[in-house]
Amino acid sequence: GKYPALLSDPKKGEAARKLFEDAQELLQEIIRDDLIEARNVFGIFPANRKGDDILVFEDESRSRIVATLHTLRQQSKKASGKPNRALSDFVAPEGSPDYIGIFAVTAGHGVAEIAFKYEKEHDDYNAIMIKALADRLAEASAEYIHRHIRTIEWGYATDEQLSKEELIAERYAGIRPAPGYPAQPDHTEKKTIWKLLEAEASTGIQLTENLAMMPAASVCGIVFSHPEANYFNVGQLGQDQISDYAERKGYSLSEMETWLEPRLNYTPGKA
């Protein structure tokens, strides 16, 4: 069920109310005692698309490329008139000024220590609860930063007036997909975000060898303002695109196949 209706559910309501009350109590403790720390960094960059890539420029002159974000395109058969999407479609082509936003947020600093304390006390319930709350706070931070970018810093939606329910339903202009998710399943694109934002120095969020974010309660993403931008699943990908994608990124085919293995519509070495 959904909140707040779940709280009055005849079967699950009692357990839901207890969980909600316990979470609120722990949240107040976090606020009162400064138990965890949230940090964020974001930037808005001049950008244009070039094929399936997004060129990120140093400044408004657009004379120097400081990074390239690479995107993947759907390859499944679509009904007539329906395009196979790539995230680069939501950025204007070269010659038409456009921008992208990039952000990284965390609400995880301090969480591991608190969870460890609870675990030492054999309090698994609160050890799990503190991690779950940190995850929710990180998502809330991402929502806040996205709104700040839309309405103030980038300002492409200055007239936005949305209720909490409308925000949750994502009834705003634009999207904020993250590497590793269906529209861009390649986690290696996080490296470009970290380079552009100097994210580790700014937020303390580190990328592991497998490109997971640490602390775990962290979120990153790319902000697109296009009015028709929407989330989609890139689906299964053929060797033709993986080979081209690897070449554009400067990876070997086998490296790229390893990172994108769940998305391949072929068996590496047998295509």
N, C-alpha and C positions, 0 to 999 in steps of 0.2 A: 504493500500500500504506500500511499504518498503522505508526506507531512503536510498539514497537521491532521488530516482525516485519520491517519493510522493510530493516533493517540486515543481515539474513541472507538476503535475497531472492537467488536464484541469478543473476538477470539485472541487477538494479538495486542489489544490496547493496553492491558495491564503491564506486560513486559516492555512494550514500547515506551510507556510513561516512565517506568523506572530507569530505563536506559537514557531517556531524554533528561531526566532530572539529574542523574549521575554525571552525564556529560556537561550539563550546565554548571554543576558544582565544581567540576574539575576545571572548566573554562574560567570560572571566576577566580579560582586559585592561581591559574596561569597568569591572569591579568594582574592580580593583587601582588604576587610575588615575583613577577617578571621571569617566569620559569623558562620560557623559550623566546627566541629572537627572530623576527621576520626581517628579511632584507630583499631589496629588489633593484634591478637596473633595467633601463629600457632606452631605446634610441629610435629615431625616425630618420631614414636614409633616402636620398634620391635614388630611384631605381627604375629600370626598364627591362622588359623582357627581350630575349633574343632566342628565338626558337623555344625550347623547353627549359631554358635557363633564365635566371633573374640576375641581371647585372646590378651590383650595388656600387654607387659612386661616392667619391670622397666628399664632394660638395656640389653646389648648384650648377657649377660649370659643366659637370658631367664629362669631364675630360680625362679623369683617372678612375679606373675601376679598382676598388679596394677589396672586393670579394665577389664571388659568384655563388649564388644559391642554385642548386640543381633540382629539378623536379622530374617526376615520372608521369607518364601518360597512360590512361586507361587503354587497353587493347581489346576489350571484349566487344562482340558485335552488338550494336545498338539499333533501336528502331530508326527508321528513316527520319532524318532531320535532327536527331539527337547526337551531340558531339561527344567524342572521347575526351574527357577532361584531364588537364594538368594544372597545377596551382599557378604556373606561369601565365595561364590564360587570364588571370585576374589582375595582371599588371600591364600597363600601357606599353606598346612597342617603342623602340628607339625613335626619337624625334618628337614624342609626346610626353611632356613632363609628368612623372608619377613618383610615388614613394611607397616604401614598406615600413612597417614598424617591427621591431624585434624586442623581446623581453625575456628576462629570467627572474623568477621569484622563488624564495624559500621561506618556509615557516618551521624549519627543522633544526635550527641550531639550539642545542640543549636537550633535544628530545631523547637522544640515545642515552644520555646520562640519567635522565629521569626514569626512563623505561628500565634501565639496568637496576636502579634503586628499588623500583617496585618488584622486579624479578627476584632480587636478593631477599626481599621480604615475602616471597612466594605469593605476591599479589599480581597474578597474571591478568586479571580483569582490568586493572588500571594501567598495566603495562601496554595492553592492547588499546585501551581507551586513549591514552596520550598520543599514540601513533596515529590513531584514526582522527583525532581532533586536529593534529598537525597537518594531516593530509587535507582536511576540509578547510583549514585556515590558508593553506597554500593555494587551493583552488579559489578561495574568496579573494586572496591577494591578486591572483591572475585576473579575476573578474574586475577588480577595482582598477588595476593598471590598464586593462583594455578600455574600460570606460573613460579613464583619464586621457588616454591617447585619442580616443574618438572625439571627445567633447571639448578638450582643452589643448593639448600639445599639438596634435595634428589638426584637430578641429574640423574634421569633415562631417561631424554630426553635432554641431553646436546647439541645435534646437531639440536634441533628444530629451525626452521626459518619459522615463519608463518606470513602472512599478517593479517591486521585487519579483513578482510573479512573471512579468514580461521579460525581465533580465534573465531569469532562470530559463524561460522559454526561448531565449536568444532572439528576441524580436528587435534586434538592432542591426544597423548596417555593417556588413563586413564579417570576417571570421578570424580566428587565431589558431590555425592548425599547428601541431607540433611534430617534429621529426619522430618517427617511430609509430605514428598513428596511421589510420587507413589511407588518408590522402597523400601521405609521404612516409612510407614505411622504412626509409633509410635513416637509421640512427646516426650515421656518420655526418649528416648535415648539422648536427649539434656542434661539431668542431668549428664550423664557420660562424655560428651564432656566438660561441664563446670568444672567438677571435675578434669579431666586430664589437662586442660589448665589453671585452676584457672582464668577462663574467666572473671568473674565479676570484680575481682581485677585488671586484666590487661587492660580491655577495658571499664569497666563501664556498660556493657550490663547485664541487669537483666532478669531473667526468671520470668514471672508472674505466678499466681496460675494455669492458664491454659497452661503454658509453651510457651506463646508468648514471643518474645524478645522485650525488651524495652531498648533503643529507637527502634521505629518501623523500621527504615532504617538500619537493621542489617541482616547479613547473616552468617550462619555457615554450616559446611559440613565435610565430611570424604573423603579423597583423596585416590583413588585406582590406582595403576600403571599398573595393568594387561593389556596386549595389546588387549585382547578381552573384556575388561570391557565395558559395555554399560548400558544406562539407560533403565529401564523396569518398568512396572506396576505390582505390586505384585497381584493385583486383589482381588477377594473375598476369604475369609478365613473360614475354617471349625472349629468347636469346638475342634476337636482333636488337631489341631495345636495351637489354642489359649490357650487351657489348658496346653499344653507342654510349650509354650512360657511364660505363666504366672509363671509356676513353675520354669523355668530357671531364670527368673528375680526376683523371690521372691515376686511376687504380688499375690493377690487373683484372682480367675477367674473373679469375678464380677468387680473388679477394671480394669482388662485388657480389659474386654468386654466394659466397659465405654469408655476407651481411643480409642478403635478400632471399636466402634459401626458402623461407616459407611462402614467398610470392612467386616462385618460378613455376612456369607451366611446362617445364622440361626437366630432365635429369642431367645435371652437369656432366660433361664428358660423353654424353650419349645423344646430344641433340643433332 
